[in-house]
């Protein structure tokens, strides 16, 4: 009996030792899991081996109730990739039966399962559980103590899992800290700004290479104390005391920050920003100072300002409407053309929302919405809208808009350039309405189908071309085919002469009288026929013929002559004639002829308007080109002279330079400055004249003495041109005039004679009677063609191309305007190649009425 009990005790002792050995082995394996780089599969493989498990699983549930596989033993690679359904309604531990595991290895119904909680189902941080699942082929035949061992092993695993997470978080924090430090160093070195960071005690913590490069600091200074560094920096600025005082003030006040501008002795300009380095929880770590070199930016800003000033002056001389708005729609620029169209001055509208002041009330909301889209960079660049003038008139404007973006790409301004198309649109609407009336008339009267077809064909010819001569010839040919035996179009020219554009005859008429119908324009003084129609603007209708035939010697049985009327003006006449018996014209034919004439008049008027618009655009472009060239030439000469003097100054040889060289440069500067001043004065004079702000200071002036003084002043120009000036002004000719404006008149006429006189003699004559003074300037130069003599007194008009003769084309225009203000007149007599004579007549008692003052809304004559 004793031996049996001894054997039993020995057996129990061996089992305990074996259990302790297994527990020790598995505990050591579990402790390896402290390292987050160690896999849980190794531990589970050893656990399954010691307990003879078929499958061992370690499941982890997160805060959202989703289950993850931390480790496994006995699962295939394909099974490991299968997702576990979730999230769970109940915590994973201590009730893992709620988990629907998808693994094929667990489908056998004979499997027995041990569940060992590692972390309970709920923790202080929320829902977080972990469990070990051990599967056996059948109920395991292990001593009872093994179940307790496995549960104690769960506690070890819980400790390992907690330390594993803490260790992983530590590694992540160290990695993030190193990454942030590396990122800060990279950003600091890549920055265009110089960065200096100092500690709370005044020592230098760090700085980037850009800081040392900007300040040109040596290595020993860079590593010195903050005070030594500040002294080295102060030696390089223009105001060292101010720089040092501000730096110390920032150091004494931890929360202070500010921006400043530093000017260095070498001419550079730095922008400085000083701010404390404070953490989110308010810990003060020191102070950071950022330096940015803004020398080039300031230089660019100054150049841009000069460019803006020049562009502003040019814009005010342009005839196009130019308005500049900020992204909110407030007016920041409003050129003179806009002021003339609306009647508002820029100061009245500055800062106002344009849709509130310039748009009709019923369109303001829509325009505001459309502008918001345009200001975002996505709107239409071309559109039309109405502007409301001060007088309440609606003007239709065709706009081309664009946006101006800043350095950051954001839209800073919206620029609109517009053309007033009110009259053009009215003409188009009238044409459209006329076409609609034609369509309705065709539907109401089927018997007029042939005439309507004729009108439609003629309209197509007229509308298909902007050259009226070609379209009128085609219409005349079509007319003699369907509506007449003879057709002629006569047009009134701007000089009130008549020109017969075309004359068409039917084949029958040509066969009977091939040489009798000549292409001769009608006489405006005639009592009957096209001449009277052109003179009076009233139609002439002779259904039974007349002794005054429209074509000269050929008699017609019936004829009609109707005026071409457009916008209240007679542009020409359409004449139709029949020569066959029984085909006389009736009242309906008169209506048809008037309708055809109206359409022809519209085509002629549109073509002339188009040509005038093209001419105006060409004159504007030519003027801008000439003005730019004329201004650029003295500017270039000024720059060269100034640069030469600056070069001598920088080399230190200015005092030793020959006085002739310095004097020549200064004379060039003075001459070109006077030339620029003269150009600007000319432009200002034109502006004042057109704005009605030209005031006269009347006094008694001797015209003869003034002419002699001006002739003496022109001696250098005459010597350069080779021309000889003969002055005939011996008799005093006093009068009440403005001396400076009279001087300007004589100067411009004499300068014009020198420019175009080709070096030949010039005569200037002063004479007159008790009431009128007469000034004549005669040259023997290139002369002026007759067709241009009526236009040379207009602004920017020339008798010759600007490529061969410089100037702005404003001299004679200013002369004509000044003479008009003084109550006189100016005329020209010239012949191409034989010189020109300009004659000015002035009343000696001064202007008979106060000088004309133009209204603010009056359009320029350009």
C-alpha positions, 0 to 999 in steps of 0.5 A: 500500500505504501509503495502504491502511494509512493508511486502515485506521489512520484507520478504526480510530481512528474506530471507537475514538473512536465506541466511547469516545463511546458508552462515555462517554455510557452511563457518564454515563447509568449515573452518574445511577443514583446517585440512587435516584429516577432510573429504570433504564428511562431508562438501558436505553432509551439502551443499547438505542438505542446497541446496537440491542437489541430488548429490554434487561432488568436483573434483580436476585436477592435473598437468598431467590433471588427475581428482580425486574425493576429496569428494562426497555426494549422491554417492554409495560406488561402484560409488566412486571406479569407475575411472574417464577417463583422462587425460583432454585436457582442464582444468577442471575449468571453463569448467567441461563439458569436464569431462566424469563422470562414475557415474550411479547417474548422468544418468538421463536427467532431472538433472540440474547442477551448476558448481562452480570453486574453483581453476581456470584452470591454476595457476602460478605453471602450470595446476591445477584446482578444481571445485564443481558440484551440481546436482538437480532433476530439475532446483532449485527454490532457490533465485538468491542470493543463486548462488552468495552465493555458488560462494563466498563459492568457494572462501572460499573453495579455501582458505581452500584447499590451507591451507589444502595442506600447513598443509599437507606439514608441517606434512610431513616435520616434519615426514620426519625430525623425520624419518631422525633423528631416522635413523641417530641415529640408523645408528650411534649406529649400526656403528662399527666406533666410531663417534664424531661430534663437533660444529663450536665453539668447543663444542661436539654436539654428539657421539655414544656409540661405540666412548665411548667404543673404547676410554674408556671414563667416562661419565663426560669426554664424556659430557665435552668440546672438548678441555677436550675430546681431552686431555683425548684422547691424554693421550691414544695414543703413540704420544699425541703431534702429535694427538693434533696438527693434531686435532687443525689443522683440527679445524682451517681449516673448509674445511680440511679433512684427514685420519690418523693412531693412535697407542694407548698405549695398543697396539691397532691401530685406523684408523681416518678420519676427515671431515667437516660437510657441507650441500649441500648449503655450510653451515658449521655445525661442524666437524665429526671424525670417528674412526675404530679399525684396530688392528685385520685387521693389524694382519691378514694382517701380517699373510696373508703376511707371508702365501703369502711368504710361498705359493710363495716359494712352488709355485716356486717348483711346476711343474704345471704352475701357473699364477696370473692376475689382473681383467684387465688381467695384470700379477702379478705372474708367477712361475718358471714352466711358465718361463721354458716353455715360456723362459721369466722371470717374470720381463720381463712380470710383468704388461703386458697383457698376451694375448699381450705377450703370445698368438698368434696374431690371438687369442689375441682378442678372448682371451681378450674377453674370459678373460673379461667374466672369470674376471666377474665370469661367464667364464669357469673354465677349458679350453685349449689355446696356449702359444707362447714361446720366440722362437715362439713355440706354446705350448698347455696348459690345464688350470683350472682357479679360481677367488679370491674375496676380502672382498667386494665380488669383484674379485681381482685376476684370478688364472690359473693353467695349464699343458703343454699337447702339446705332449699329444695332438699331440699324440691324434691328431696322433691317430685321424688322424690314425683312419681317415686314417683307415676309408678311407682305409676301404672305398677304399678297401672292400676286406680288411674288415676282416682285418679292422674289426680285426684292429678295434677290436684290437684298441678297446682293446688297447684304452679301458685300461691303463694297457698295459699287459691286453690289449696286452693279449686280442689283442694276443688272438684276433690275433690267432683267425683271423690272426695267429697261434702264437702271442707274445708281447715282451716289452723293460724295462727301464733297457734294459731288455726284458719281454715277456708280453704274448704269445697266440697259436691257438687251433690247435697248442696247440693240436699238441705241447702243451708243446713245446712253452715256455714263454721265452723272446728273446735274444737281441744278436740273429742274427735273430728273435724278438731279432734282431728286438728289438735291431735294431728297424727294422721289420723281414719278413720271408714269407717262414719260417726260421731256427731261429724260433721266438718261440724256437723249434717249426718250422713255415712256415711263420712269421713276427716280427715288432717293437713297435715304438713310438716317435722314440723309440723302445718299444717292438716287435710283432711277428706273425707266421703261421704253416699251409701250404698254409697260408704264410704271404705276403706284405699286412700281413706285413703292417697289422702287422706293423699297429697293432704294431703301435697301440699297441706301441701307447697304451703302450706309452700312458699307460707309459706316464700316469703312469709317469704323475701319478708318477710325481703328486704323487712325487710332492704331497709327496714332498709338504707334506714332506716339509710342515711337515719338516718345521712345526716341527722346527717352532712348536718347535721354537714357544714353546720355544719362547712362554715359554720365553715370558711367563716368561718375561710377568710374570716378572720371566725371570731374576729369572728363572734357567739359565738351563731353559733359556739356554735349550730354547735358545739351542732349538731355535738355533738348530731348526733355524739351522735345518730350515736353513739347509732345506732351504739351501737344497731346494736352492741348488737344485734350484741352481743346476737345474737352473745352477747357482751353482758356484764352488770356487776351492782350494786345499783341503785334503779330508782325513783331511776334512773327519776326521773333519766331523766325529768329528762333527757328534759325537752327532748324532752318540751317539744318533743313537748308531752307531759306526763310523770307519774312515780310512783316515790316508793318506793325499789325497789333490786335487783341489775341492770346500771345502764347496761342498766337505763337503756337499757331505761327510756330506750327505753320512754320514747322510744317513748312520746314518739314514738308518744304524739301529745303526750298525757300519759305515765305511768311507774310503779315498784312491786313486792314483795320479789321482783319490781320492776315498771316500767310506761310508759303512753301515750295515743297511736296504739296497736298493732293486735292482730295486730302486738303479738306482732311488735314486739319483733322486730328491725326490726319496727314497728307503723306505717310507717317513712315517718311515724316515723323510727328503726331499729326496734330499740328494743323489740327491744333492750328485750326482749333486755336484759330477758331477760338480766336474768332478767325479762319484758316485755309490751304491752297496747294498743288501736289509737287508745287508747295502749299500756302496756309492763310490765317485770318484773325479779327484784330479786335479779338474773338467776337464771342467768348470762346466755345466751351465744349460740354463734358459729354461732347465727343472728340472730333478725332 
